Amino acid sequence: MKTGFQPMEEVRERVQAAIDSFLSDESQLLVNNSSEQAITHRLAVILEGLFEDWNVDCEYNRNQSTIKNLCMPFHLMSQLKKGMSSLMSLFTTE
């Protein structure tokens, strides 16, 4: 298990690589409107390969008995929402 943190830019690059890989190899899950569990599982499998020293779990949201909350600055949260909206617009039909 990795004890230190990786530079944020390295983490961003790996996450982007995982998203790119997912969209390239697993986009049919989005096209077929597959379940959230199926989508997050495949993304977790890809992330595991890019973060070999980390434990990747798409369902674990607790710190022992306390539910984890995402504490993200507002400007980053709005960027994330915009990015997800753009991504999902690629797979919606009108």
Secondary structure, 3 states (H helix, E strand, C coil): CCCCCCCHHHHHHHHHHHHHHHHHHCHHHHHCCCCHHHHHHHHHHHHHHHCCCCCCCCCCCEECCEECCCCCCHHHHHHHHHHHHHHHHCCCCC
